[in-house]
Amino acid sequence: MTTETEKRALEDDTVESKRIKYDKGIAPIKPEFIVESPSVPADDRYVNDDDAEAGDRNGEEKGKKKKRGQNKKRDMRQQHEEVRLCSSLLDPSNPGTCRFGPEHCRSTHDVTTYLAAKAPDIDGVCPVFKAIGYCPAGLKCRWLNSHYEDGKLKRDQSQIDAYASSGQGEVNKISTEAKLALQKKKYLFEVSDNVIKYLDLQVQSDENIAKREEAKENNASYVEAPFKIAEKKKLDLRGAKIVSPLTTVGNLPYRRLMKTLGADVTYSEMALSLPLLQATNSEWALPKAHSSEYPGFGVQIATSKHWAAAKAAEVIYKETTHVSELNLNCGCPIDLLYRQGQGSALMEQPARLLRILKGMNASSGDIPVTVKIRTGTKDNKNTAKSLVERVLAENDVAAITLHGRSRQQRYTKDADWEYIKEVGAVVTEWNNKKEEDKESSETNRTNFVGNGDVFTHEDWYNAVNTEGVDSVMVARGALIKPWIFEEVEAQQYLDKSATERLDILRKFADFSLEHWGSDEYGVGLSRRFMCEFLSFTHRYIPVGILERLPPKINQRPPQWRGRNELETLLGSTDYKDWIKITEMFYGKTGDNFTFIPKHKSNAYESG
Ligand SMILES: Cc1cc2nc3c(=O)[nH]c(=O)nc-3n(C[C@H](O)[C@H](O)[C@H](O)COP(=O)(O)O)c2cc1C
């Protein structure tokens, strides 16, 4: 028989084990919001951030088994309409010239046939027409009837004027001439060719010297560089609210949204140096920004070669107009890039990394160069500190960002802010030394930015107030809770209602259509990228239904219901619900839409 005392001890044990379970990462949902019999198995509810970070660039990982439910081959290109209209006829009352000629053109020149086959209009007013006063998608617009009357496309001149005078728009588009010159290998690399020659000479002399230490001592004997490093634009990140570079999800409409929600600094998705130099359209889409992002917009590149880095830096400097910093990715963990010596692999090859930074610095004109690193590549073997010492001594970088995790650890453990602080002390010491050496400390002080696990205003202030840290980059926190910087500003939790959260998504929808277009293809892309965004936003647990605060980014909830239907829907882990949410903005999903979620075994099939 169990005695009363033993029984109580047993109960206490159960309570204790529940408490420990909470500590181990279960979000403390108020009991009345917990769904008693979960309809979705836990494994299918949780998103794996490693998969998400890889975006669509993750190749097959050698020797690694596919994780349960992980979709590796995601071809996310959206389908075009079955009957396509020639783009010369987008505005039939003002036709353009078809470069193939109507007989050879693969798209139809018959407007009546096109309109008869076209999917029915989406309800409401075209968001692009509303924003800019006309719709570049013309007859292809899915909201056509809102700006088409008596066979004519409408123009709202006062809105067109207002938009023009606002100075808004997209920037950093490479010119057709530059693109062609790159593709034909005729582009003139006036600066970087010299820089590369100089760096190559240095490599040769490095190779002739057996020991690296000797090479360092001999540094002074190197010939003067045959070029001058331009004076750089100033970069001051102190206290700035920074959104991390984010492959796939950190697209232009998302970043534009984040600017409206208080972000000061945003970064492009990681662009690879080689496709930039081959001038592929998809890679050159990445440095594009919305005018509201500048100043404060950084372009991030990944590379493994100093020559490619130098050339990419020169093209970015010459062909873009709105870039505040050029950031080198030395943190990307994904296998494909790592095996090619890019991303975090550079942390294992400091000499190569330094050469790349030198090449970028000398070729990027007045754009300052910055670098994003991890603690190291292996667990329990931090190398960032010694690397930072070398980077500071041998290069002029305007900022160093440290993500407090190793490549090996991925997202499994918390970011190591103690180590971030240690590295911050190295940068502070360097800046102090410079201040003593020079009259003005402001000219080229190196900013130090911490990164990892910031999810609340409290995390943000703790991070920013860490000694040696100038500011902090927020990645998943700004995806799961896009209003995080409003909370930082208010210094309190904001219990956003489901309707307010839907308004944020509506803004994203409007921006996405302005960016990708309001035709079938643009709507498909916009819907797809909203699904990617929802794969993060659904993880937000409203503070009002949490038993205790603070919420933690790595905590996982039991299945919960919201305070109303919309809140439950917004928290759904089922990607079919994400698609349902997109229908509120982009109309009913058609047969042409493809979405393959990263973590579920089935692709979306319409119908
Ligand atoms: C979906 C996703 C995409 C990412 N893409 C990039 C990238 O392109 N470049 C980069 O330097 N880091 C990238 N990261 C890493 C983040 O910038 C950041 O370093 C990391 O998530 C840690 O910050 P957090 O704890 O605030 O999420 C990505 C992370 C995620 C989750």
The ligand as a Tripos MOL2 file, in Angstrom:
@<TRIPOS>MOLECULE
LIG
   31    33     1     0     0
SMALL
NO_CHARGES

@<TRIPOS>ATOM
      1 C1         15.4970   30.9780  -42.6600 C.3       1 LIG1
      2 C2         16.8630   31.4630  -42.3400 C.ar      1 LIG1
      3 C3         17.6720   31.9510  -43.3430 C.ar      1 LIG1
      4 C4         18.9630   32.4180  -43.0600 C.ar      1 LIG1
      5 N1         19.7320   32.9330  -44.0630 N.ar      1 LIG1
      6 C5         20.9400   33.4860  -43.7810 C.ar      1 LIG1
      7 C6         21.7110   34.1270  -44.7840 C.ar      1 LIG1
      8 O1         21.3500   34.1920  -45.9580 O.2       1 LIG1
      9 N2         22.8870   34.6910  -44.4140 N.ar      1 LIG1
     10 C7         23.3480   34.6440  -43.1220 C.ar      1 LIG1
     11 O2         24.4100   35.1820  -42.8300 O.2       1 LIG1
     12 N3         22.6360   34.0420  -42.1610 N.ar      1 LIG1
     13 C8         21.4430   33.4750  -42.4520 C.ar      1 LIG1
     14 N4         20.7060   32.8940  -41.4570 N.ar      1 LIG1
     15 C9         21.2330   32.8970  -40.0830 C.3       1 LIG1
     16 C10        20.7130   34.1190  -39.3410 C.3       1 LIG1
     17 O3         21.0900   35.3020  -39.9680 O.3       1 LIG1
     18 C11        21.1880   34.1520  -37.8800 C.3       1 LIG1
     19 O4         22.5810   34.2240  -37.8690 O.3       1 LIG1
     20 C12        20.7660   32.9230  -37.0830 C.3       1 LIG1
     21 O5         19.4470   32.5300  -37.3950 O.3       1 LIG1
     22 C13        20.8160   33.2010  -35.5830 C.3       1 LIG1
     23 O6         19.9710   34.2500  -35.2280 O.3       1 LIG1
     24 P1         18.5740   34.0170  -34.4680 P.3       1 LIG1
     25 O7         18.8650   33.1700  -33.2570 O.co2     1 LIG1
     26 O8         18.0880   35.3940  -34.1440 O.co2     1 LIG1
     27 O9         17.6930   33.2720  -35.4000 O.co2     1 LIG1
     28 C14        19.4460   32.3850  -41.7250 C.ar      1 LIG1
     29 C15        18.6130   31.8830  -40.7130 C.ar      1 LIG1
     30 C16        17.3500   31.4210  -40.9940 C.ar      1 LIG1
     31 C17        16.4900   30.8880  -39.8860 C.3       1 LIG1
@<TRIPOS>BOND
     1     1     2 1
     2     2     3 ar
     3     2    30 ar
     4     3     4 ar
     5     4     5 ar
     6     4    28 ar
     7     5     6 ar
     8     6     7 ar
     9     6    13 1
    10     7     8 2
    11     7     9 ar
    12     9    10 ar
    13    10    11 2
    14    10    12 ar
    15    12    13 ar
    16    13    14 ar
    17    14    15 1
    18    14    28 ar
    19    15    16 1
    20    16    17 1
    21    16    18 1
    22    18    19 1
    23    18    20 1
    24    20    21 1
    25    20    22 1
    26    22    23 1
    27    23    24 1
    28    24    25 2
    29    24    26 1
    30    24    27 1
    31    28    29 ar
    32    29    30 ar
    33    30    31 1
@<TRIPOS>SUBSTRUCTURE
     1 LIG1         1 GROUP 0 **** ****
